[in-house]
Amino acid sequence: MSSALSMSSALTMSSAAERLFKADDDPSALTDIYRSDCNLAVWHRSLTEDVASYGQNLSAAFTHYSTRFVGNLAAVEKHLIKDLPPAPGKSQFIQDIVLLSDMFSELLALREVGLRLAVLTRAMCPRFHVDRVPARLITTYNGDGTEWVENAFASRDCSGFVVVPDSAPINQLGSGQVALMKGEIWEGNEGKGLIHRSANANVHSPRCVLTLDCV
């Protein structure tokens, strides 16, 4: 157990029940997010060659690329067509993002989504934390996937500060896998949001990450 855990009596181990529901090739796995005992629903998939190639090329050639946008599906597609650099696979890459935006919107009954697509050369959120959102969709088009731990292996105080001991087993999403993470303000989930952090990245091993948020 880490010294931070032993030194702070204000930190308590979470009793949140969690189960992870997966389907190797079935996007309906994401609907498990509506189960009260599910904090993370993952759709196991492999990227097509065109989509993977574009993500790799974007990461290699545009290491500072980042875009944020809020809008409906048509507006998201229009924005990406205008904003993303030309390269083989661009159309397929955009259609994949539109597909995920559509799925996210349908699952959570949203008219618009908050999109962030970025190439990262450092860990954006290197510390384990929870998100103050109802839910967030995340996928990695290039590089290592997001890391997460079960609530049972971590502690948090009343302000939401999270401590994860060195002995805690760390799980990691695979590149291309689509994860729907339950946050702190999902109804009935306060104090139980998924504990996660960004994977390592650098200029030699950049990541290309998409997140979708409720708006």
Contacts in CASP RR format, 6 or more apart in sequence:
PFRMAT RR
TARGET T0000
AUTHOR 0000-0000-0000
METHOD contacts of the structure
MODEL  1
MSSALSMSSALTMSSAAERLFKADDDPSALTDIYRSDCNLAVWHRSLTED
VASYGQNLSAAFTHYSTRFVGNLAAVEKHLIKDLPPAPGKSQFIQDIVLL
SDMFSELLALREVGLRLAVLTRAMCPRFHVDRVPARLITTYNGDGTEWVE
NAFASRDCSGFVVVPDSAPINQLGSGQVALMKGEIWEGNEGKGLIHRSAN
ANVHSPRCVLTLDCV
1 165 0 8 1.000
1 167 0 8 1.000
2 163 0 8 1.000
2 164 0 8 1.000
2 165 0 8 1.000
2 166 0 8 1.000
4 11 0 8 1.000
4 163 0 8 1.000
5 11 0 8 1.000
5 155 0 8 1.000
5 163 0 8 1.000
5 165 0 8 1.000
8 155 0 8 1.000
8 157 0 8 1.000
8 163 0 8 1.000
10 157 0 8 1.000
10 158 0 8 1.000
11 155 0 8 1.000
11 156 0 8 1.000
11 157 0 8 1.000
11 161 0 8 1.000
11 163 0 8 1.000
12 155 0 8 1.000
12 156 0 8 1.000
12 157 0 8 1.000
13 152 0 8 1.000
13 154 0 8 1.000
13 155 0 8 1.000
14 151 0 8 1.000
14 152 0 8 1.000
14 154 0 8 1.000
14 155 0 8 1.000
14 156 0 8 1.000
14 191 0 8 1.000
14 192 0 8 1.000
15 151 0 8 1.000
15 152 0 8 1.000
16 39 0 8 1.000
16 151 0 8 1.000
16 152 0 8 1.000
16 191 0 8 1.000
16 192 0 8 1.000
16 193 0 8 1.000
17 37 0 8 1.000
18 37 0 8 1.000
18 38 0 8 1.000
18 39 0 8 1.000
18 40 0 8 1.000
18 150 0 8 1.000
18 151 0 8 1.000
18 152 0 8 1.000
18 192 0 8 1.000
19 35 0 8 1.000
19 37 0 8 1.000
19 38 0 8 1.000
20 38 0 8 1.000
20 39 0 8 1.000
20 40 0 8 1.000
20 41 0 8 1.000
20 42 0 8 1.000
21 29 0 8 1.000
21 32 0 8 1.000
21 35 0 8 1.000
21 38 0 8 1.000
21 41 0 8 1.000
21 42 0 8 1.000
22 29 0 8 1.000
22 42 0 8 1.000
22 44 0 8 1.000
23 29 0 8 1.000
23 43 0 8 1.000
23 44 0 8 1.000
24 44 0 8 1.000
25 44 0 8 1.000
25 45 0 8 1.000
26 43 0 8 1.000
27 43 0 8 1.000
27 45 0 8 1.000
27 103 0 8 1.000
27 178 0 8 1.000
29 41 0 8 1.000
29 42 0 8 1.000
29 43 0 8 1.000
29 44 0 8 1.000
30 41 0 8 1.000
30 42 0 8 1.000
30 43 0 8 1.000
30 103 0 8 1.000
30 107 0 8 1.000
30 178 0 8 1.000
30 180 0 8 1.000
31 41 0 8 1.000
31 107 0 8 1.000
32 38 0 8 1.000
32 41 0 8 1.000
33 40 0 8 1.000
33 41 0 8 1.000
33 107 0 8 1.000
33 135 0 8 1.000
33 180 0 8 1.000
33 182 0 8 1.000
38 182 0 8 1.000
39 151 0 8 1.000
39 181 0 8 1.000
39 182 0 8 1.000
39 183 0 8 1.000
39 189 0 8 1.000
39 192 0 8 1.000
39 193 0 8 1.000
39 194 0 8 1.000
40 148 0 8 1.000
40 179 0 8 1.000
40 180 0 8 1.000
40 181 0 8 1.000
40 182 0 8 1.000
40 194 0 8 1.000
41 179 0 8 1.000
41 180 0 8 1.000
42 173 0 8 1.000
42 177 0 8 1.000
42 178 0 8 1.000
42 179 0 8 1.000
42 180 0 8 1.000
43 177 0 8 1.000
43 178 0 8 1.000
43 179 0 8 1.000
44 177 0 8 1.000
45 176 0 8 1.000
45 177 0 8 1.000
45 178 0 8 1.000
46 176 0 8 1.000
47 96 0 8 1.000
47 141 0 8 1.000
47 175 0 8 1.000
47 176 0 8 1.000
48 92 0 8 1.000
48 96 0 8 1.000
50 88 0 8 1.000
50 89 0 8 1.000
50 92 0 8 1.000
50 93 0 8 1.000
51 89 0 8 1.000
51 92 0 8 1.000
51 93 0 8 1.000
51 96 0 8 1.000
51 141 0 8 1.000
52 141 0 8 1.000
52 142 0 8 1.000
53 88 0 8 1.000
53 89 0 8 1.000
54 87 0 8 1.000
54 88 0 8 1.000
54 89 0 8 1.000
54 90 0 8 1.000
54 92 0 8 1.000
54 93 0 8 1.000
54 141 0 8 1.000
55 93 0 8 1.000
55 141 0 8 1.000
55 142 0 8 1.000
55 208 0 8 1.000
56 142 0 8 1.000
56 208 0 8 1.000
57 87 0 8 1.000
57 88 0 8 1.000
58 65 0 8 1.000
58 84 0 8 1.000
58 85 0 8 1.000
58 87 0 8 1.000
58 93 0 8 1.000
58 119 0 8 1.000
58 141 0 8 1.000
58 142 0 8 1.000
58 208 0 8 1.000
59 119 0 8 1.000
59 141 0 8 1.000
59 142 0 8 1.000
59 143 0 8 1.000
59 206 0 8 1.000
59 207 0 8 1.000
59 208 0 8 1.000
60 206 0 8 1.000
61 85 0 8 1.000
61 87 0 8 1.000
62 85 0 8 1.000
62 119 0 8 1.000
63 119 0 8 1.000
63 121 0 8 1.000
63 203 0 8 1.000
63 206 0 8 1.000
64 119 0 8 1.000
64 121 0 8 1.000
65 85 0 8 1.000
65 117 0 8 1.000
65 118 0 8 1.000
65 119 0 8 1.000
66 116 0 8 1.000
66 117 0 8 1.000
66 118 0 8 1.000
66 119 0 8 1.000
67 79 0 8 1.000
67 80 0 8 1.000
67 83 0 8 1.000
67 84 0 8 1.000
67 115 0 8 1.000
67 116 0 8 1.000
67 117 0 8 1.000
67 118 0 8 1.000
68 114 0 8 1.000
68 115 0 8 1.000
68 116 0 8 1.000
69 75 0 8 1.000
69 76 0 8 1.000
69 79 0 8 1.000
69 80 0 8 1.000
69 83 0 8 1.000
69 114 0 8 1.000
69 115 0 8 1.000
70 112 0 8 1.000
70 113 0 8 1.000
70 114 0 8 1.000
70 115 0 8 1.000
70 215 0 8 1.000
71 79 0 8 1.000
71 112 0 8 1.000
71 113 0 8 1.000
71 114 0 8 1.000
71 115 0 8 1.000
71 215 0 8 1.000
72 105 0 8 1.000
72 111 0 8 1.000
72 112 0 8 1.000
72 113 0 8 1.000
73 98 0 8 1.000
73 101 0 8 1.000
73 102 0 8 1.000
73 105 0 8 1.000
75 112 0 8 1.000
76 97 0 8 1.000
76 98 0 8 1.000
76 101 0 8 1.000
76 113 0 8 1.000
76 115 0 8 1.000
77 94 0 8 1.000
77 98 0 8 1.000
79 115 0 8 1.000
80 94 0 8 1.000
80 97 0 8 1.000
80 98 0 8 1.000
80 117 0 8 1.000
81 94 0 8 1.000
84 90 0 8 1.000
84 93 0 8 1.000
84 94 0 8 1.000
93 141 0 8 1.000
97 115 0 8 1.000
97 117 0 8 1.000
97 210 0 8 1.000
100 137 0 8 1.000
100 139 0 8 1.000
100 178 0 8 1.000
100 210 0 8 1.000
100 212 0 8 1.000
101 113 0 8 1.000
101 115 0 8 1.000
101 212 0 8 1.000
103 137 0 8 1.000
104 110 0 8 1.000
104 113 0 8 1.000
104 137 0 8 1.000
104 180 0 8 1.000
104 212 0 8 1.000
105 111 0 8 1.000
105 112 0 8 1.000
105 113 0 8 1.000
107 180 0 8 1.000
108 134 0 8 1.000
108 135 0 8 1.000
108 214 0 8 1.000
110 214 0 8 1.000
110 215 0 8 1.000
112 215 0 8 1.000
113 212 0 8 1.000
113 213 0 8 1.000
113 214 0 8 1.000
113 215 0 8 1.000
114 212 0 8 1.000
114 213 0 8 1.000
114 214 0 8 1.000
114 215 0 8 1.000
115 210 0 8 1.000
115 211 0 8 1.000
115 212 0 8 1.000
116 210 0 8 1.000
116 211 0 8 1.000
116 213 0 8 1.000
117 208 0 8 1.000
117 209 0 8 1.000
117 210 0 8 1.000
118 124 0 8 1.000
118 208 0 8 1.000
118 209 0 8 1.000
119 142 0 8 1.000
119 206 0 8 1.000
119 207 0 8 1.000
119 208 0 8 1.000
120 198 0 8 1.000
120 201 0 8 1.000
120 206 0 8 1.000
120 207 0 8 1.000
120 208 0 8 1.000
120 209 0 8 1.000
121 201 0 8 1.000
121 202 0 8 1.000
121 203 0 8 1.000
121 206 0 8 1.000
122 201 0 8 1.000
122 202 0 8 1.000
123 197 0 8 1.000
123 198 0 8 1.000
123 199 0 8 1.000
123 200 0 8 1.000
123 201 0 8 1.000
124 198 0 8 1.000
124 209 0 8 1.000
125 197 0 8 1.000
125 198 0 8 1.000
126 197 0 8 1.000
126 198 0 8 1.000
127 162 0 8 1.000
127 197 0 8 1.000
128 149 0 8 1.000
128 154 0 8 1.000
128 162 0 8 1.000
128 164 0 8 1.000
128 195 0 8 1.000
128 196 0 8 1.000
128 197 0 8 1.000
129 162 0 8 1.000
129 195 0 8 1.000
129 196 0 8 1.000
129 197 0 8 1.000
130 156 0 8 1.000
130 160 0 8 1.000
130 162 0 8 1.000
130 183 0 8 1.000
130 184 0 8 1.000
130 191 0 8 1.000
130 193 0 8 1.000
130 194 0 8 1.000
130 195 0 8 1.000
130 196 0 8 1.000
131 181 0 8 1.000
131 183 0 8 1.000
131 184 0 8 1.000
131 193 0 8 1.000
131 194 0 8 1.000
132 183 0 8 1.000
132 184 0 8 1.000
132 185 0 8 1.000
133 183 0 8 1.000
133 184 0 8 1.000
133 185 0 8 1.000
133 213 0 8 1.000
133 214 0 8 1.000
134 182 0 8 1.000
134 183 0 8 1.000
134 185 0 8 1.000
134 186 0 8 1.000
134 187 0 8 1.000
134 214 0 8 1.000
135 180 0 8 1.000
135 181 0 8 1.000
135 182 0 8 1.000
135 183 0 8 1.000
135 186 0 8 1.000
135 214 0 8 1.000
136 180 0 8 1.000
136 181 0 8 1.000
136 183 0 8 1.000
136 211 0 8 1.000
136 212 0 8 1.000
136 213 0 8 1.000
137 178 0 8 1.000
137 179 0 8 1.000
137 180 0 8 1.000
137 181 0 8 1.000
137 210 0 8 1.000
137 211 0 8 1.000
137 212 0 8 1.000
138 146 0 8 1.000
138 173 0 8 1.000
138 178 0 8 1.000
138 179 0 8 1.000
138 181 0 8 1.000
138 209 0 8 1.000
138 210 0 8 1.000
138 211 0 8 1.000
138 212 0 8 1.000
139 176 0 8 1.000
139 177 0 8 1.000
139 178 0 8 1.000
139 179 0 8 1.000
139 209 0 8 1.000
139 210 0 8 1.000
140 146 0 8 1.000
140 173 0 8 1.000
140 174 0 8 1.000
140 175 0 8 1.000
140 176 0 8 1.000
140 177 0 8 1.000
140 199 0 8 1.000
140 207 0 8 1.000
140 208 0 8 1.000
140 209 0 8 1.000
140 210 0 8 1.000
141 175 0 8 1.000
141 176 0 8 1.000
141 208 0 8 1.000
141 209 0 8 1.000
141 210 0 8 1.000
142 175 0 8 1.000
142 206 0 8 1.000
142 207 0 8 1.000
142 208 0 8 1.000
143 175 0 8 1.000
143 199 0 8 1.000
143 201 0 8 1.000
143 205 0 8 1.000
143 206 0 8 1.000
143 207 0 8 1.000
143 208 0 8 1.000
144 172 0 8 1.000
144 174 0 8 1.000
144 175 0 8 1.000
144 199 0 8 1.000
144 200 0 8 1.000
144 201 0 8 1.000
144 205 0 8 1.000
144 207 0 8 1.000
145 172 0 8 1.000
145 173 0 8 1.000
145 174 0 8 1.000
145 175 0 8 1.000
145 177 0 8 1.000
145 199 0 8 1.000
145 207 0 8 1.000
145 209 0 8 1.000
146 172 0 8 1.000
146 173 0 8 1.000
146 179 0 8 1.000
146 196 0 8 1.000
146 197 0 8 1.000
146 198 0 8 1.000
146 199 0 8 1.000
146 209 0 8 1.000
147 170 0 8 1.000
147 171 0 8 1.000
147 172 0 8 1.000
147 173 0 8 1.000
147 196 0 8 1.000
147 197 0 8 1.000
147 198 0 8 1.000
147 199 0 8 1.000
148 170 0 8 1.000
148 171 0 8 1.000
148 172 0 8 1.000
148 173 0 8 1.000
148 181 0 8 1.000
148 194 0 8 1.000
148 195 0 8 1.000
148 196 0 8 1.000
148 197 0 8 1.000
149 164 0 8 1.000
149 168 0 8 1.000
149 169 0 8 1.000
149 170 0 8 1.000
149 171 0 8 1.000
149 195 0 8 1.000
149 196 0 8 1.000
150 169 0 8 1.000
150 171 0 8 1.000
150 195 0 8 1.000
151 192 0 8 1.000
151 193 0 8 1.000
151 195 0 8 1.000
153 164 0 8 1.000
153 165 0 8 1.000
153 168 0 8 1.000
153 169 0 8 1.000
154 162 0 8 1.000
154 163 0 8 1.000
154 164 0 8 1.000
154 165 0 8 1.000
154 168 0 8 1.000
154 195 0 8 1.000
155 162 0 8 1.000
155 163 0 8 1.000
156 162 0 8 1.000
156 163 0 8 1.000
156 191 0 8 1.000
156 195 0 8 1.000
160 184 0 8 1.000
160 191 0 8 1.000
162 195 0 8 1.000
164 195 0 8 1.000
172 199 0 8 1.000
173 179 0 8 1.000
181 193 0 8 1.000
181 194 0 8 1.000
181 196 0 8 1.000
182 189 0 8 1.000
182 192 0 8 1.000
182 193 0 8 1.000
182 194 0 8 1.000
183 189 0 8 1.000
183 193 0 8 1.000
183 194 0 8 1.000
184 190 0 8 1.000
184 191 0 8 1.000
184 192 0 8 1.000
184 193 0 8 1.000
186 193 0 8 1.000
198 207 0 8 1.000
198 209 0 8 1.000
199 207 0 8 1.000
201 207 0 8 1.000
END
